[in-house]
Amino acid sequence: MKILLLGQHGQVSQALQQSLGRHIELTVLGREQLDLAKPHEIRQQVLQQRPALIINAAAHTAVDQAESEPELTFAINATAPGILAEAAAELGAPLIHYSTDYVFDGSKATPYHEADTPNPLSVYGRSKLAGEQAITAVGGSHLILRTSWVYSQHGKNFLLTMQRLLQERDSLNVVDDQIGAPTWAGTIAQTTAQLIERWHTGQSGPWGVYHLTAKGQASWFDFAKEIAAHLQSQGKRVATLHPIPSSAYPTPAQRPLNSRLDCSRLEHAWQVQLPDWQSALNECLHAAN
């Protein structure tokens, strides 16, 4: 089976390249080969490749930077996915696309379901929602997988930042009033591989929008405490952690306070099992050793 993977160096793409390598002809196009900010190139490239399945793991994910460059953000996160969906439909190939908890405003008291009304607070969130809508408008076979708080041993993310700062500083303030599910890129990739296998063997669930995160919930402060505990278990000295509210750490882009996503629909419809966030973090940390 020939799969076209868009995005090369991102966290999810790196994990997918490890999870999808077996029994699959995988073509990976990074920014150097296909710039998603140039819409006229997308359809031509995809039709030239003629894949059986397309995975879009490319995105403009610099949330704060997006506030000052909305046109570029929307080109990559909104316009490009729509064109990909059109090309996929033309080929009769399913499209798997990743979205985000940032499509919601975080004002709900309980975890978000797929049917809840989006209300993004940031340029990034609005662009990702527009990408979802563009894909849905085209129709065709597609999975839009919303995830949250993605981390791995690659790129820029909370895990790597905390590992560094915890060892560099004596004291560290971490936001404690934003709640979500830290989700390892490996979990996303492994689950995606299972979804592809279900589709390939005729056992797929309905196409559409699904939530895909680790189970459980944590604040950024809770997440930092787990990372610190792991460093301490290795005999390393770490900074003292202090919880602070979001108001004490202003950023250009507003974050949702509640980023919890209910993933039961994906588990039931596609027969996959998602790990709790602590187990996945432990697997990620031990895989790096």
Salt bridges, closest charged atoms under 4 A:
GLU41 OE2 - HIS40 NE2 3.87
ASP64 OD1 - ARG255 NH1 2.60
GLU69 OE2 - HIS60 NE2 2.69
GLU90 OE2 - ARG43 NH2 2.78
ASP116 OD2 - LYS108 NZ 2.63
GLU132 OE1 - ARG146 NH2 2.80
GLU168 OE1 - ARG164 NH1 3.34
ASP170 OD1 - ARG237 NH2 2.57
ASP222 OD1 - LYS225 NZ 4.00
ASP262 OD2 - HIS113 NE2 3.80
GLU267 OE2 - LYS215 NZ 3.43
